[in-house]
Amino acid sequence: MITKLREDFLKDTLVGNSYVQISVIPFGNKLTVEEEFRNLIGRSSGGFDRDIGVVDGDEGLLAYLTQDQSKTMDDKIEKLKSSLLAIHENDTIAVDSCKDRRFVSHIQGLTPEQIDRIQCWFPGDSLDIRYSLKNGESFKPVEQGSPGQKTAALLAFILSYGNEPLVLDQPEDDLDNHLIYDLIVTQLREIKQKRQVLVVTHNANIVVNGDAENVIALDIRSGQTRIVTQGVFKNLPYAMRYAE
């Protein structure tokens, strides 16, 4: 149910957005699940591969998550946890099914807090985030992007979501002028029709091309931030309008 709500939220939020695509991966990706599970049982450093196994494997506890396609993922996760807890409680059948007695000793030595965490564990959804620098063409995984491209993907989502007042502090950081215009300026002109946007920036492109309706120029004097001038852009002094 919550996965469906997340999917609907992203779909509604990003409708018509040509810069970023975000899709939900139910229960997270395989590497995340394996990492979370190993952290739960205190074996993040590795080891006990035959008993812990891997998602999509054919042996070990994690293999439960892909075996028996007739069962839901919720049921598979409960089976995995039940088997692990049975080992901890020294259930004969569960213990005999283990490949390595050292794994049994390790699980039976888990603290009450670790057992509580195992009982409450449920793999969360993760996100597949892709971005485009060509206005809806050639979407790429955000992990492959530069710091500026990752910032662009995040901004594209933020600028698409909500209608409450929005404050942006130097959104041009890590972005080249091409991204500043295509991403920030274009969307600012569009969203300012339906929400109040306050932008702190050192980039004149955002002020000019973003069609700012009120510009406040600030300076630091005697250790204090002071207003130098303010007003509608076209009415500001020529020197102030074109100063960096």
C-alpha positions in Angstrom: 0.0 0.0 0.0 2.7 2.5 1.0 4.7 1.6 -2.2 1.6 2.5 -4.3 1.2 5.8 -2.4 4.8 6.6 -3.1 4.5 5.8 -6.8 1.4 7.9 -7.1 3.0 10.8 -5.3 6.1 10.8 -7.6 3.9 10.4 -10.7 1.7 13.4 -9.8 4.6 15.6 -8.6 6.8 15.0 -11.7 4.1 15.0 -14.4 5.4 17.0 -17.3 8.9 17.4 -15.8 11.5 16.9 -18.5 14.6 17.0 -16.4 14.1 14.2 -13.8 12.4 10.8 -13.6 12.0 9.0 -10.2 10.6 5.5 -9.9 10.1 3.3 -6.8 12.0 0.1 -6.3 9.8 -2.0 -4.0 11.7 -3.4 -1.0 14.9 -1.7 -2.3 17.6 -3.1 -4.5 19.3 -6.4 -3.8 22.6 -4.9 -2.6 20.8 -2.7 -0.1 18.8 -5.6 1.3 21.9 -7.8 1.8 23.7 -4.9 3.4 20.9 -4.1 5.8 20.5 -7.8 6.8 24.2 -8.3 7.4 24.2 -5.1 9.5 21.3 -6.4 11.6 23.1 -9.6 12.5 26.5 -8.0 13.0 28.2 -9.4 10.0 28.7 -6.4 7.8 32.3 -7.3 7.4 31.3 -10.5 5.4 31.6 -14.2 6.1 29.1 -17.0 6.6 28.2 -16.7 2.9 26.7 -20.2 2.7 24.4 -19.6 5.7 23.6 -15.9 5.0 23.5 -16.3 1.2 22.7 -13.5 -1.3 19.4 -12.3 -2.8 18.8 -14.4 -6.0 21.0 -17.1 -4.6 20.1 -20.8 -4.1 21.2 -21.2 -0.5 21.3 -19.3 2.7 18.7 -17.2 4.5 18.6 -14.5 1.9 17.6 -17.0 -0.8 14.1 -17.1 0.9 13.4 -13.7 -0.7 13.4 -15.1 -4.2 12.2 -18.7 -3.7 8.6 -19.8 -4.0 7.1 -17.2 -6.3 3.6 -18.1 -5.0 4.3 -16.2 -1.8 4.3 -12.5 -1.2 7.4 -10.6 -0.3 5.9 -9.9 3.1 5.6 -13.7 3.7 9.1 -14.4 2.5 10.6 -11.8 4.8 8.7 -13.2 7.8 10.0 -16.7 6.9 13.5 -15.4 6.8 13.2 -13.7 10.2 11.4 -16.7 11.7 14.3 -19.0 10.6 16.9 -16.7 12.0 15.1 -16.4 15.3 14.7 -20.2 15.5 18.4 -20.5 15.2 18.8 -18.0 18.0 16.4 -20.0 20.2 18.4 -23.2 19.5 15.6 -24.9 17.6 16.9 -28.3 16.6 15.7 -28.3 13.0 16.8 -24.7 12.3 20.3 -25.4 13.8 20.8 -28.6 11.9 20.0 -26.8 8.6 23.0 -24.5 9.1 26.2 -25.2 7.1 28.6 -23.6 9.6 28.4 -24.2 13.4 30.2 -20.9 13.9 27.2 -19.2 12.3 25.0 -20.8 14.9 27.2 -19.6 17.7 27.2 -16.1 16.2 23.4 -15.9 15.9 22.9 -17.3 19.4 25.2 -14.7 20.8 23.2 -11.8 19.4 22.1 -9.2 22.1 18.4 -8.7 23.0 18.6 -5.3 21.2 19.8 -7.0 18.0 17.0 -9.5 18.2 14.5 -6.6 18.6 15.9 -4.9 15.5 15.6 -8.2 13.5 11.9 -8.6 14.6 11.1 -5.0 13.5 13.2 -5.1 10.3 11.4 -4.7 6.9 13.3 -3.7 3.8 12.3 -0.2 2.7 11.6 1.0 -0.8 14.4 2.7 -2.6 14.4 5.1 -5.6 15.7 4.9 -9.1 16.6 8.6 -10.0 17.4 9.5 -13.6 18.2 12.9 -15.1 18.3 14.5 -18.5 20.3 17.4 -19.7 18.5 17.5 -23.1 15.0 18.4 -22.1 13.5 14.9 -21.8 16.1 13.0 -23.9 18.8 10.5 -22.9 17.9 10.0 -19.2 20.9 8.7 -17.2 21.2 7.3 -13.6 22.0 10.1 -11.2 24.8 8.1 -9.7 26.7 8.6 -13.0 26.3 12.4 -12.9 28.7 15.0 -11.7 28.0 17.0 -8.5 26.4 19.7 -10.6 24.2 17.2 -12.4 23.1 15.6 -9.2 22.3 19.0 -7.9 20.3 19.7 -11.0 18.2 16.5 -10.5 17.4 17.4 -6.9 16.5 20.9 -7.9 14.2 19.7 -10.6 12.3 17.7 -8.1 12.1 20.5 -5.5 10.9 23.0 -8.0 8.2 20.6 -9.1 6.8 19.9 -5.7 4.3 21.9 -3.7 2.8 25.3 -3.8 4.0 26.7 -0.5 6.7 29.5 -0.3 10.1 28.2 -1.4 13.5 29.5 -0.3 16.6 28.6 -2.4 20.1 29.5 -1.2 22.5 29.8 -4.1 20.9 27.2 -6.3 23.6 27.9 -8.9 26.3 26.2 -6.9 28.0 23.4 -8.9 25.9 24.3 -12.0 27.3 25.7 -15.2 25.4 28.5 -17.0 23.7 26.0 -19.4 22.1 24.1 -16.4 21.3 27.4 -14.6 19.3 28.6 -17.6 17.7 25.3 -18.7 16.8 24.1 -15.2 16.6 26.9 -12.7 15.6 29.9 -14.8 13.1 28.1 -16.9 11.3 26.5 -13.9 11.4 29.6 -11.8 9.6 31.6 -14.5 6.9 28.9 -14.5 6.5 28.1 -10.8 6.4 31.8 -9.6 3.0 32.0 -11.1 1.6 29.7 -8.4 4.0 30.1 -5.4 6.2 32.6 -3.7 9.9 32.0 -4.4 12.8 33.7 -2.5 16.2 33.1 -4.1 19.6 34.1 -2.6 22.0 34.2 -5.5 25.3 35.6 -6.8 24.3 34.8 -10.4 22.8 37.6 -12.5 21.3 35.1 -15.0 18.9 34.0 -12.4 17.8 37.5 -11.5 17.5 38.8 -15.1 16.3 35.8 -17.0 14.2 34.5 -14.1 12.2 37.7 -14.4 12.6 38.6 -10.7 9.7 40.8 -9.4 11.6 42.3 -6.5 15.4 42.5 -6.2 17.2 43.2 -2.9 20.9 43.9 -3.3 22.9 43.2 0.0 26.3 44.1 1.1 28.3 43.6 4.3 29.4 46.8 6.0 31.1 46.9 9.5 30.3 43.3 10.0 26.6 43.8 9.3 24.5 42.7 6.3 22.8 45.8 4.9 20.4 46.5 2.0 22.2 48.5 -0.7 19.1 49.0 -2.9 15.9 47.2 -3.8 13.1 47.3 -6.2 11.8 46.0 -9.5 14.8 45.0 -11.7 14.1 47.4 -14.5 14.0 50.3 -12.1 17.3 49.6 -10.3 20.4 51.8 -11.1 22.2 50.7 -14.2 25.4 50.0 -12.3 23.6 47.8 -9.8 21.7 45.9 -12.4 24.9 44.8 -14.2 27.2 44.5 -11.3 28.4 40.9 -10.5 
